[in-house]
């Protein structure tokens, strides 16, 4: 399993979240601030199976051009 982290401009956040949820992906949305002008960004956290990585990145690439994408291995996770 992987944790995909996407940082995108606020303007693309709603469209991106809608596109991911439409494909039955679970998304956690965080309001974040950063960059030279301290513009508002949105950070999206998406947990996916290894075989869903490319499809998920493709969805975000289409709905939020220029987004930053990070992938992290999840060796262990628990639902509490």
C-alpha positions in Angstrom: 0.0 0.0 0.0 1.1 3.6 -0.7 0.3 7.0 0.6 0.1 9.5 -2.2 0.5 13.1 -1.2 -0.5 15.8 -3.7 0.1 19.5 -3.2 -2.0 21.6 -5.5 -3.3 25.2 -5.8 -6.6 25.9 -4.0 -8.3 26.6 -7.4 -7.9 23.0 -8.5 -8.7 21.3 -5.2 -12.5 20.9 -5.5 -12.3 19.5 -9.0 -9.5 17.1 -8.0 -11.2 15.8 -4.9 -14.5 15.3 -6.9 -12.6 13.4 -9.6 -10.9 11.1 -7.0 -14.0 10.4 -5.1 -15.9 9.7 -8.4 -13.3 6.9 -8.9 -14.1 5.5 -5.4 -10.8 6.7 -4.0 -10.7 8.0 -0.4 -9.2 11.5 0.0 -8.2 13.6 3.0 -8.0 17.3 2.2 -5.8 19.6 4.2 -5.6 23.4 3.8 -1.9 24.3 3.7 0.2 27.5 3.1 3.6 27.8 1.6 5.7 29.0 -1.2 7.3 32.4 -1.9 4.1 34.4 -1.8 2.5 32.3 0.9 -0.4 31.4 -1.4 -3.0 29.0 -0.2 -2.5 25.4 -1.3 -4.4 22.2 -0.7 -2.6 19.0 0.3 -4.5 15.8 -0.6 -3.7 12.5 1.1 -4.8 9.4 -0.8 -4.1 5.8 0.4 -4.0 3.4 -2.6 -2.9 -0.2 -3.4 0.2 -0.5 -5.5 -1.8 -1.2 -8.7 -3.8 2.0 -8.3 -0.8 4.4 -8.3 -0.6 5.3 -12.0 -4.4 5.7 -12.3 -4.5 8.0 -9.3 -1.6 10.1 -10.5 -3.3 10.4 -13.9 -6.5 11.7 -12.4 -4.6 14.4 -10.4 -2.4 15.3 -13.4 -5.5 15.9 -15.5 -7.5 17.9 -12.9 -4.6 19.8 -11.2 -1.8 20.5 -13.7 1.4 21.4 -11.9 0.6 19.6 -8.7 3.4 18.1 -6.7 3.1 14.4 -6.1 4.9 12.3 -3.4 4.6 8.6 -2.9 5.4 6.8 0.4 5.4 3.2 1.3 3.1 2.2 4.1 4.5 -0.9 5.7 2.0 -0.9 8.6 -1.2 0.9 9.2 -4.1 0.3 11.6 -7.7 1.5 11.7 -8.4 2.6 15.3 
